[in-house]
């Protein structure tokens, strides 16, 4: 059978690459604030694991665009890992520490920008964070659903 990319495969492949590139810009200093009170060595290991998974996401996006089934399976794994992070890891570390992080970031931004109120900055950061979480979680669910459909599997 002649393999052909669908529009969905192209969109998911590109979004997987772009999403991984954007998320890979997170600095360790920001990242470690979400995983307090874990020891810094554990946080550093987790940070490098996430960086490796992001690289795998970029490679998987390219592999998906080349219609390689192995990378379709890796993308599904990455989708499940993302869901796992939000459901299991998130409540224990990330969601608990995000309030402190946003407060600190709001204060820093407010000190630099006198024309914008602290409450506006804080509200903006909260909305931005929640929207990013929703998009990330929804993307993972859609990715899992899309790449496990029989019609999509046949194209690989």
Secondary structure, 3 states (H helix, E strand, C coil): CCCCCCHHHHHHHHHHHHHHHHHCCCCHHHHHHHHCCCCHHHHHHHHHHHHHHHHHHHHHHHHHHCCCHHHHHHHHHHHHHHHHHHHHHHHHHHHHHHHHHHHHHHHHHHHHCCCCCHHHHHHHHHHHHHHHHHHHHHHHHHHHHHHHCHHHHCCC
